[in-house]
Amino acid sequence: SVGFGFGAEISHGFSVYFEPSVSWMNYDGPRWTVVNHSFASVIERDFIQRYSLSLSNNKFDFWGFVPTFTVSYTKKDSNIHSREYEKWTTEFTLRQRF
């Protein structure tokens, strides 16, 4: 898994943070799945990409915690077609700032 992020303080106390990441999964053992209309024993291999964008404002500080809104996109490619997906998620969290 590899990821890095970078952020910036922008006007009026807002902060923006972008974090792309990728990961590879190579499973140890085979699993039974349908390949070309018949069952086959396949060792699954996945490649996952994730991109997240977060926005927070340090002026909204509640006992040391700052609300953060995050939007993420995830895409999973796999050699087993039924295990592939794309999804968007939104998160609302409280993060402690130091």
N, C-alpha and C positions, 0 to 999 in steps of 0.2 A: 504494500500500500504506500502510495506517495501522494503527498498533499502539501500545499503551501498557501499562505494567505497574505493579503496585504489590505491595509485599511488607511483611512484618512479622516481627520477631524475637519468637518466643514462648518459653515456658519451656523449661528444660533444654537450651539451646543450639540449639533447632530454629528454622529459618526457613522461611517459606512465601511463595511468590511466584505471583501470578496474572497472566497476560498474554493478553488478547483481541486479535485483529488481524483485519483484513479487507483484501482486495486485489481489484482489478479487472484483468482482462486483456482487451484488445482487440487481436486479431491483425491483422496488416497485410493478408494475402492470403487469398483464399478456399480452401476445401478441399472435396473431394467427399465427400458423406456421404448416407445414406439419410434422406429426409424424406417422411413420408406415403406410404411404400411405393414411392418412386422416388428415383433419384439426383438430387442437386441440389448446386450450388456455393454454399457458405455461408461467411461470415466468422464465425469463432468468437468468442464473447464469454463470459467466465467471471466469476463472483463467488465468492470463496473466503473462508470464515470459519474461524478457528482459535482455539481456547481451550486454554490450557496452565496446568497447576497443578504447581508444583515444591515439593519438600520436601527440605531438607538439614539437617545438624547440624554446626555448626562445632567441636564437640568431637571429631569424627572427622577430624582433620587429618593427612594423610599427605604430608609434605614440602611443605607449602603448598597441597595439593590437598584438596578436600572432596567426598565423594560426594554426588551429587544424583539424586533419583528424580523423574521427570517423567511425567505423564499428559496426553495431548493428544487433543482431538477436532477433526477437520477435516471441513468440508462444502463441496463444490464444486458450484455450480449453473452450468449452461451452456445455451446455446441449442441445443447438440447433445446430445441425451439420452444417447447412449452414452458421453459424456465426464464425466458427473456421478458423484459418489461421496460416501460418508460413511465415515470410518474413525476408529478409536481406535488410538493408539500409546502405548507405554510406552518410556521411555529411562532408562538408567543411565549417568551421566557423572561425570567427575571435573573439578571446576571449581577454578581457581586463585583464591584470595581475596587481596585486597590490604588 
